[in-house]
Each structure stands twice: as C-alpha cells, then as structure tokens.
Amino acid sequence: MSVKNLFDLAGRKAIITGGSRGLGLQIAEAIGEMGAEVLIAARKQAELDQAVAHLQSLGIRACAMACDMTQVDSVRQFAEQAVEQLGHCDILVNNAGTAWVAPAEDHPIEAWQKLVNLNLTGVFVLTQEIGRRSMIPRRYGRILNIASTAGLRGNPPNSNEGIAYNTTKGGLVNFTRALAGEWGEFGITVNALAPGFFPSRLTQVALAQFGQSIIDATPLHRLGDAEDMKGAAVLFCSEAGRHISGQILAIDGGLTAV
C-alpha cells in the first residue's frame, strides 16, 4: 500500500462531537478532505448548519445532528440515530468539552459536575454505544479522544486555575489507555490528542491574561492555529495509524517537553 493510500479515508464514516467550531471543525475538515463522510454534533443547531455549509463548500460530504452530551439519554439516542443515518461508524472523534476557571477552594460543585458529565461521562457513554452498535460487530474502529495538555500536568503558580478541567482531561487520558487495552482485540485503535493553547472561546480569557508568557515559554514560540491538529488527526484515524493505540500526542509547540 502506498503512503498516500495509507492516509486515504475514502468510504469511511466519521462522527465528530463538538464539530461545529474550533478544533472539532478543524478535524472535520481534515478527515473530510481525506475522503470520509462526516457527521458533526453539537448543542446548537444554527452553528451546526453553518458548519455543514462550510464543509460542503469544501466538497466534503457532511451532515449534522444536535445532541446535548451532558445528558445520558440524549447521548444514547444520538448514537442510535447517527449510526442509522451513516449506516455504520468507522471513526469516532470525542471532541466536545468545556472548561471552568476557579481556585480549587472556591470551585462550585455544580461546575465540577458539569465538566465531569461532558468531558468524561458523555465520552464514555457515546463511545460505549458506538462500540456496541458498530465498531465491535464490524471488528474495526478508530477512536480519537481530544484531551489537553492540562490532562498531562498541573498548572504553574499564578496561572490559569482549573482543577475540574485538569482532572477530567487527565481522566480522558487514562480512559484512552484503558480502552485501547480492552478493545484492541476487536481491531479498534484508541488514541488521544492533547492540544496546548489554541485561540478559541474556551481559551480567550486565559490567552488575554497569559498569552505572551505562554508563547515565550513555548519552544516554537507560537500558539496552535487552524491547521495544526489536522495531520495528527488523520494519522490516528487512518490506516497509517493502524499499529498505534493507547497513545497520547501533545500538540503544543513543545511546551510540555521543557
């Protein structure tokens, strides 16, 4: 098989949560450009419609379905309808997530629970459903979890404080490893990308306060941009990554290496 063919996703069917904007949309662009049909999910239908129009303008086969990933029943219903619409699911990108900034001693329990529900429980339930309904019976799958460098380390003093975000992203890191161990026998790979700082709605407050210091501390002296997740996402979702599983790759300009 040629190297080009290893990265080819023609005929593959992909589900991408949090796919209406930001990193999720960037990954949808990448997977779609390589030939996959993509179904993106998010809470707001209007944003989904805009994202689908954008993807289709690039020649990508795309559709959308609204889903509240914090509600278990909603996630299960979404999984059933998404698999029915696509026919099956080859690629699942668990990107939906949120953050909350507060000192640990003042962190609201409601915010903690919201992050656990979305960043961890929603991922587990959707992955479980897609595994049962499509990947395990077909003995094939590519699962890509979007973690964070916040799940690989704590926060330095006098920087952004987000105990629940760090905790849930750290949980997603080991969810990736544990599931890779369990589902490898079904021909399913499970990996994670751990982005550093990319300009987005989630990071705008932190970047306004600490953006220059983050850039100064990063070996490549830059933030992530609209292209930087694409290559790694395609690697993990394609045959090029068929012997890679249980791995977490930081996309952070080298920040966690120093």
C-alpha atoms as a printed R data frame, in Angstrom:
    type eleno elety resid chain resno       x      y      z
1   ATOM     1    CA   MET     A     1   0.000  0.000  0.000
2   ATOM     2    CA   SER     A     2   1.362  3.414 -0.939
3   ATOM     3    CA   VAL     A     3   1.842  6.076  1.705
4   ATOM     4    CA   LYS     A     4  -0.918  8.153  0.096
5   ATOM     5    CA   ASN     A     5  -3.282  5.209  0.324
6   ATOM     6    CA   LEU     A     6  -2.422  4.720  3.994
7   ATOM     7    CA   PHE     A     7  -3.849  8.176  4.735
8   ATOM     8    CA   ASP     A     8  -6.837  7.843  2.396
9   ATOM     9    CA   LEU     A     9 -10.213  7.850  4.197
10  ATOM    10    CA   ALA     A    10 -12.465  7.407  1.179
11  ATOM    11    CA   GLY     A    11 -15.555  5.393  2.116
12  ATOM    12    CA   ARG     A    12 -15.068  5.856  5.873
13  ATOM    13    CA   LYS     A    13 -17.862  7.206  8.059
14  ATOM    14    CA   ALA     A    14 -16.950  9.553 10.934
15  ATOM    15    CA   ILE     A    15 -18.763 11.067 13.910
16  ATOM    16    CA   ILE     A    16 -17.205 14.182 15.451
17  ATOM    17    CA   THR     A    17 -18.642 15.727 18.604
18  ATOM    18    CA   GLY     A    18 -18.166 19.419 19.224
19  ATOM    19    CA   GLY     A    19 -17.740 19.618 15.466
20  ATOM    20    CA   SER     A    20 -19.447 22.919 14.750
21  ATOM    21    CA   ARG     A    21 -16.432 25.132 15.528
22  ATOM    22    CA   GLY     A    22 -12.884 25.274 16.837
23  ATOM    23    CA   LEU     A    23 -10.761 22.147 16.966
24  ATOM    24    CA   GLY     A    24 -13.709 19.883 16.169
25  ATOM    25    CA   LEU     A    25 -14.426 21.693 12.921
26  ATOM    26    CA   GLN     A    26 -10.720 21.695 12.076
27  ATOM    27    CA   ILE     A    27 -10.624 17.917 12.481
28  ATOM    28    CA   ALA     A    28 -13.836 17.529 10.456
29  ATOM    29    CA   GLU     A    29 -12.181 19.485  7.646
30  ATOM    30    CA   ALA     A    30  -9.122 17.228  7.743
31  ATOM    31    CA   ILE     A    31 -10.973 13.925  7.856
32  ATOM    32    CA   GLY     A    32 -13.431 15.090  5.224
33  ATOM    33    CA   GLU     A    33 -10.699 16.318  2.909
34  ATOM    34    CA   MET     A    34  -9.176 12.831  3.026
35  ATOM    35    CA   GLY     A    35 -12.462 11.357  1.809
36  ATOM    36    CA   ALA     A    36 -14.529 10.456  4.857
37  ATOM    37    CA   GLU     A    37 -18.200 11.280  5.214
38  ATOM    38    CA   VAL     A    38 -18.598 13.256  8.438
39  ATOM    39    CA   LEU     A    39 -21.472 13.705 10.857
40  ATOM    40    CA   ILE     A    40 -20.847 16.530 13.295
41  ATOM    41    CA   ALA     A    41 -22.640 17.008 16.605
42  ATOM    42    CA   ALA     A    42 -23.070 19.950 18.960
43  ATOM    43    CA   ARG     A    43 -25.821 21.530 21.050
44  ATOM    44    CA   LYS     A    44 -26.751 24.475 18.810
45  ATOM    45    CA   GLN     A    45 -28.442 23.654 15.530
46  ATOM    46    CA   ALA     A    46 -27.710 27.062 13.992
47  ATOM    47    CA   GLU     A    47 -23.961 26.604 14.486
48  ATOM    48    CA   LEU     A    48 -24.184 23.084 13.102
49  ATOM    49    CA   ASP     A    49 -25.966 24.339  9.988
50  ATOM    50    CA   GLN     A    50 -23.233 26.925  9.394
51  ATOM    51    CA   ALA     A    51 -20.523 24.319  9.869
52  ATOM    52    CA   VAL     A    52 -22.173 21.855  7.466
53  ATOM    53    CA   ALA     A    53 -22.485 24.574  4.824
54  ATOM    54    CA   HIS     A    54 -18.798 25.383  5.303
55  ATOM    55    CA   LEU     A    55 -17.746 21.735  4.998
56  ATOM    56    CA   GLN     A    56 -19.914 21.177  1.946
57  ATOM    57    CA   SER     A    57 -18.378 24.257  0.307
58  ATOM    58    CA   LEU     A    58 -15.051 22.415  0.580
59  ATOM    59    CA   GLY     A    59 -16.507 19.410 -1.236
60  ATOM    60    CA   ILE     A    60 -16.899 17.341  1.916
61  ATOM    61    CA   ARG     A    61 -19.863 15.034  2.449
62  ATOM    62    CA   ALA     A    62 -21.219 16.353  5.741
63  ATOM    63    CA   CYS     A    63 -24.345 16.282  7.857
64  ATOM    64    CA   ALA     A    64 -25.170 17.252 11.432
65  ATOM    65    CA   MET     A    65 -27.252 16.251 14.406
66  ATOM    66    CA   ALA     A    66 -27.845 18.225 17.595
67  ATOM    67    CA   CYS     A    67 -27.040 16.495 20.873
68  ATOM    68    CA   ASP     A    68 -26.606 17.519 24.499
69  ATOM    69    CA   MET     A    69 -23.593 15.453 25.541
70  ATOM    70    CA   THR     A    70 -24.250 16.113 29.237
71  ATOM    71    CA   GLN     A    71 -27.445 14.039 29.159
72  ATOM    72    CA   VAL     A    72 -27.010 10.270 29.035
73  ATOM    73    CA   ASP     A    73 -30.378  9.599 27.379
74  ATOM    74    CA   SER     A    74 -29.667 12.233 24.743
75  ATOM    75    CA   VAL     A    75 -26.266 10.683 24.002
76  ATOM    76    CA   ARG     A    76 -27.736  7.200 23.609
77  ATOM    77    CA   GLN     A    77 -30.473  8.463 21.310
78  ATOM    78    CA   PHE     A    78 -27.905 10.374 19.272
79  ATOM    79    CA   ALA     A    79 -25.716  7.285 18.884
80  ATOM    80    CA   GLU     A    80 -28.636  5.220 17.643
81  ATOM    81    CA   GLN     A    81 -29.746  7.859 15.132
82  ATOM    82    CA   ALA     A    82 -26.217  8.663 13.947
83  ATOM    83    CA   VAL     A    83 -25.354  5.038 13.197
84  ATOM    84    CA   GLU     A    84 -28.701  4.599 11.480
85  ATOM    85    CA   GLN     A    85 -28.088  7.671  9.308
86  ATOM    86    CA   LEU     A    86 -24.493  6.801  8.391
87  ATOM    87    CA   GLY     A    87 -25.042  3.055  8.145
88  ATOM    88    CA   HIS     A    88 -22.068  2.408 10.427
89  ATOM    89    CA   CYS     A    89 -19.263  4.337 12.116
90  ATOM    90    CA   ASP     A    90 -15.585  3.794 11.347
91  ATOM    91    CA   ILE     A    91 -14.200  6.856 13.137
92  ATOM    92    CA   LEU     A    92 -15.337  8.470 16.380
93  ATOM    93    CA   VAL     A    93 -13.766 11.757 17.437
94  ATOM    94    CA   ASN     A    94 -14.686 12.686 21.012
95  ATOM    95    CA   ASN     A    95 -14.021 16.417 20.950
96  ATOM    96    CA   ALA     A    96 -16.941 18.003 22.836
97  ATOM    97    CA   GLY     A    97 -15.821 19.502 26.120
98  ATOM    98    CA   THR     A    98 -15.844 22.572 28.299
99  ATOM    99    CA   ALA     A    99 -13.754 24.329 30.935
100 ATOM   100    CA   TRP     A   100 -14.238 26.287 34.158
101 ATOM   101    CA   VAL     A   101 -11.733 28.581 35.807
102 ATOM   102    CA   ALA     A   102 -11.789 28.902 39.597
103 ATOM   103    CA   PRO     A   103  -9.415 28.264 42.511
104 ATOM   104    CA   ALA     A   104  -9.834 24.758 43.908
105 ATOM   105    CA   GLU     A   105 -11.064 26.079 47.254
106 ATOM   106    CA   ASP     A   106 -13.825 28.083 45.555
107 ATOM   107    CA   HIS     A   107 -14.733 25.778 42.653
108 ATOM   108    CA   PRO     A   108 -18.537 25.340 42.511
109 ATOM   109    CA   ILE     A   109 -19.707 21.746 42.789
110 ATOM   110    CA   GLU     A   110 -22.230 22.418 40.008
111 ATOM   111    CA   ALA     A   111 -19.405 23.385 37.663
112 ATOM   112    CA   TRP     A   112 -17.390 20.339 38.701
113 ATOM   113    CA   GLN     A   113 -20.328 18.064 37.901
114 ATOM   114    CA   LYS     A   114 -20.932 19.793 34.555
115 ATOM   115    CA   LEU     A   115 -17.356 19.115 33.474
116 ATOM   116    CA   VAL     A   116 -17.476 15.514 34.651
117 ATOM   117    CA   ASN     A   117 -20.737 14.966 32.773
118 ATOM   118    CA   LEU     A   118 -19.498 16.443 29.498
119 ATOM   119    CA   ASN     A   119 -15.759 15.782 29.468
120 ATOM   120    CA   LEU     A   120 -15.912 12.237 30.834
121 ATOM   121    CA   THR     A   121 -19.359 10.651 31.182
122 ATOM   122    CA   GLY     A   122 -20.600 11.831 27.792
123 ATOM   123    CA   VAL     A   123 -17.447 10.495 26.144
124 ATOM   124    CA   PHE     A   124 -17.808  7.136 27.872
125 ATOM   125    CA   VAL     A   125 -21.489  6.691 27.012
126 ATOM   126    CA   LEU     A   126 -21.097  7.681 23.356
127 ATOM   127    CA   THR     A   127 -18.008  5.521 22.897
128 ATOM   128    CA   GLN     A   128 -19.740  2.580 24.561
129 ATOM   129    CA   GLU     A   129 -22.789  2.956 22.304
130 ATOM   130    CA   ILE     A   130 -20.795  3.346 19.079
131 ATOM   131    CA   GLY     A   131 -18.627  0.393 20.070
132 ATOM   132    CA   ARG     A   132 -21.615 -1.839 20.726
133 ATOM   133    CA   ARG     A   133 -23.632 -0.723 17.696
134 ATOM   134    CA   SER     A   134 -20.945 -0.571 15.021
135 ATOM   135    CA   MET     A   135 -17.248 -0.974 15.783
136 ATOM   136    CA   ILE     A   136 -17.208 -4.196 17.783
137 ATOM   137    CA   PRO     A   137 -19.608 -6.101 15.453
138 ATOM   138    CA   ARG     A   138 -17.616 -4.946 12.405
139 ATOM   139    CA   ARG     A   139 -14.282 -5.520 14.187
140 ATOM   140    CA   TYR     A   140 -12.911 -2.182 13.053
141 ATOM   141    CA   GLY     A   141 -12.711  1.296 14.512
142 ATOM   142    CA   ARG     A   142 -10.652  4.395 15.055
143 ATOM   143    CA   ILE     A   143 -11.418  6.307 18.262
144 ATOM   144    CA   LEU     A   144  -9.728  9.669 18.749
145 ATOM   145    CA   ASN     A   145 -10.193 11.496 22.044
146 ATOM   146    CA   ILE     A   146  -9.338 15.171 22.330
147 ATOM   147    CA   ALA     A   147  -7.720 15.569 25.719
148 ATOM   148    CA   SER     A   148  -5.482 18.515 26.644
149 ATOM   149    CA   THR     A   149  -2.014 19.238 27.915
150 ATOM   150    CA   ALA     A   150  -3.935 20.190 31.085
151 ATOM   151    CA   GLY     A   151  -4.538 16.457 31.500
152 ATOM   152    CA   LEU     A   152  -0.798 15.761 31.455
153 ATOM   153    CA   ARG     A   153   0.301 18.181 34.167
154 ATOM   154    CA   GLY     A   154  -0.837 20.660 36.779
155 ATOM   155    CA   ASN     A   155  -0.928 24.422 36.403
156 ATOM   156    CA   PRO     A   156   2.065 26.555 37.414
157 ATOM   157    CA   PRO     A   157   1.547 29.027 40.272
158 ATOM   158    CA   ASN     A   158  -0.073 32.326 39.255
159 ATOM   159    CA   SER     A   159  -1.520 30.839 36.084
160 ATOM   160    CA   ASN     A   160  -4.921 29.602 34.967
161 ATOM   161    CA   GLU     A   161  -6.678 27.610 37.731
162 ATOM   162    CA   GLY     A   162  -8.966 24.809 36.562
163 ATOM   163    CA   ILE     A   163  -8.948 21.804 38.868
164 ATOM   164    CA   ALA     A   164 -12.017 20.186 37.290
165 ATOM   165    CA   TYR     A   165 -10.753 20.683 33.734
166 ATOM   166    CA   ASN     A   166  -7.334 19.233 34.551
167 ATOM   167    CA   THR     A   167  -8.927 16.331 36.369
168 ATOM   168    CA   THR     A   168 -11.394 15.402 33.644
169 ATOM   169    CA   LYS     A   169  -8.813 15.706 30.882
170 ATOM   170    CA   GLY     A   170  -6.445 13.571 32.932
171 ATOM   171    CA   GLY     A   171  -9.232 11.029 33.250
172 ATOM   172    CA   LEU     A   172  -9.696 11.093 29.481
173 ATOM   173    CA   VAL     A   173  -6.002 10.343 29.037
174 ATOM   174    CA   ASN     A   174  -6.251  7.143 31.049
175 ATOM   175    CA   PHE     A   175  -9.661  6.298 29.570
176 ATOM   176    CA   THR     A   176  -7.780  6.255 26.251
177 ATOM   177    CA   ARG     A   177  -5.153  3.843 27.534
178 ATOM   178    CA   ALA     A   178  -7.605  1.559 29.315
179 ATOM   179    CA   LEU     A   179  -9.971  1.280 26.365
180 ATOM   180    CA   ALA     A   180  -7.104  0.640 23.969
181 ATOM   181    CA   GLY     A   181  -6.214 -2.346 26.122
182 ATOM   182    CA   GLU     A   182  -9.763 -3.690 26.129
183 ATOM   183    CA   TRP     A   183 -10.849 -3.112 22.545
184 ATOM   184    CA   GLY     A   184  -7.667 -3.927 20.662
185 ATOM   185    CA   GLU     A   185  -8.901 -7.477 20.125
186 ATOM   186    CA   PHE     A   186 -11.744 -6.041 18.010
187 ATOM   187    CA   GLY     A   187  -9.409 -4.207 15.631
188 ATOM   188    CA   ILE     A   188 -10.178 -0.870 17.291
189 ATOM   189    CA   THR     A   189  -7.444  1.677 17.987
190 ATOM   190    CA   VAL     A   190  -7.937  4.289 20.705
191 ATOM   191    CA   ASN     A   191  -5.683  7.340 20.879
192 ATOM   192    CA   ALA     A   192  -5.774 10.909 22.103
193 ATOM   193    CA   LEU     A   193  -4.503 14.291 21.024
194 ATOM   194    CA   ALA     A   194  -3.574 16.694 23.805
195 ATOM   195    CA   PRO     A   195  -3.640 20.209 22.367
196 ATOM   196    CA   GLY     A   196  -1.924 23.056 24.120
197 ATOM   197    CA   PHE     A   197  -3.137 26.604 23.674
198 ATOM   198    CA   PHE     A   198  -5.145 27.292 20.538
199 ATOM   199    CA   PRO     A   199  -7.179 30.520 20.198
200 ATOM   200    CA   SER     A   200 -10.812 29.590 20.923
201 ATOM   201    CA   ARG     A   201 -13.799 30.534 23.041
202 ATOM   202    CA   LEU     A   202 -12.519 28.278 25.813
203 ATOM   203    CA   THR     A   203  -9.055 29.844 25.888
204 ATOM   204    CA   GLN     A   204  -9.763 33.514 25.139
205 ATOM   205    CA   VAL     A   205  -9.741 34.620 28.789
206 ATOM   206    CA   ALA     A   206  -6.536 32.741 29.615
207 ATOM   207    CA   LEU     A   207  -4.795 33.974 26.472
208 ATOM   208    CA   ALA     A   208  -5.791 37.562 27.220
209 ATOM   209    CA   GLN     A   209  -4.052 37.250 30.595
210 ATOM   210    CA   PHE     A   210  -1.178 34.870 29.936
211 ATOM   211    CA   GLY     A   211  -0.889 34.619 26.137
212 ATOM   212    CA   GLN     A   212   2.509 36.264 25.733
213 ATOM   213    CA   SER     A   213   4.055 34.358 28.634
214 ATOM   214    CA   ILE     A   214   2.756 31.099 27.130
215 ATOM   215    CA   ILE     A   215   4.299 31.963 23.771
216 ATOM   216    CA   ASP     A   216   7.581 32.920 25.434
217 ATOM   217    CA   ALA     A   217   7.703 29.582 27.308
218 ATOM   218    CA   THR     A   218   6.911 27.503 24.183
219 ATOM   219    CA   PRO     A   219   9.967 26.255 22.280
220 ATOM   220    CA   LEU     A   220   8.351 27.052 18.903
221 ATOM   221    CA   HIS     A   221   7.256 30.494 20.197
222 ATOM   222    CA   ARG     A   222   3.742 30.306 18.796
223 ATOM   223    CA   LEU     A   223   0.197 29.215 19.607
224 ATOM   224    CA   GLY     A   224  -1.635 26.489 17.724
225 ATOM   225    CA   ASP     A   225  -3.534 27.569 14.619
226 ATOM   226    CA   ALA     A   226  -6.284 26.418 12.260
227 ATOM   227    CA   GLU     A   227  -4.089 23.741 10.635
228 ATOM   228    CA   ASP     A   228  -2.087 22.255 13.488
229 ATOM   229    CA   MET     A   229  -4.433 19.426 14.542
230 ATOM   230    CA   LYS     A   230  -5.128 18.143 11.056
231 ATOM   231    CA   GLY     A   231  -2.143 15.952 10.263
232 ATOM   232    CA   ALA     A   232  -2.100 14.130 13.597
233 ATOM   233    CA   ALA     A   233  -5.863 13.574 13.469
234 ATOM   234    CA   VAL     A   234  -5.648 11.980 10.031
235 ATOM   235    CA   LEU     A   235  -2.746  9.787 11.166
236 ATOM   236    CA   PHE     A   236  -4.710  8.349 14.092
237 ATOM   237    CA   CYS     A   237  -7.929  7.939 12.060
238 ATOM   238    CA   SER     A   238  -6.392  6.238  9.028
239 ATOM   239    CA   GLU     A   239  -4.586  3.035  8.130
240 ATOM   240    CA   ALA     A   240  -1.342  4.949  8.621
241 ATOM   241    CA   GLY     A   241  -2.014  4.670 12.354
242 ATOM   242    CA   ARG     A   242  -3.250  1.093 12.421
243 ATOM   243    CA   HIS     A   243  -0.424 -0.061 14.730
244 ATOM   244    CA   ILE     A   244  -0.704  2.920 17.109
245 ATOM   245    CA   SER     A   245  -3.059  2.552 20.060
246 ATOM   246    CA   GLY     A   246  -3.265  3.812 23.614
247 ATOM   247    CA   GLN     A   247  -1.076  6.810 22.828
248 ATOM   248    CA   ILE     A   248  -1.417 10.477 23.767
249 ATOM   249    CA   LEU     A   249   0.225 13.038 21.482
250 ATOM   250    CA   ALA     A   250   0.695 16.609 22.678
251 ATOM   251    CA   ILE     A   251   0.137 19.274 20.013
252 ATOM   252    CA   ASP     A   252   1.650 22.167 21.931
253 ATOM   253    CA   GLY     A   253   4.734 23.543 20.205
254 ATOM   254    CA   GLY     A   254   6.936 21.627 22.625
255 ATOM   255    CA   LEU     A   255   5.629 23.301 25.784
256 ATOM   256    CA   THR     A   256   5.214 20.080 27.804
257 ATOM   257    CA   ALA     A   257   8.667 18.878 26.734
258 ATOM   258    CA   VAL     A   258  10.523 21.572 28.687
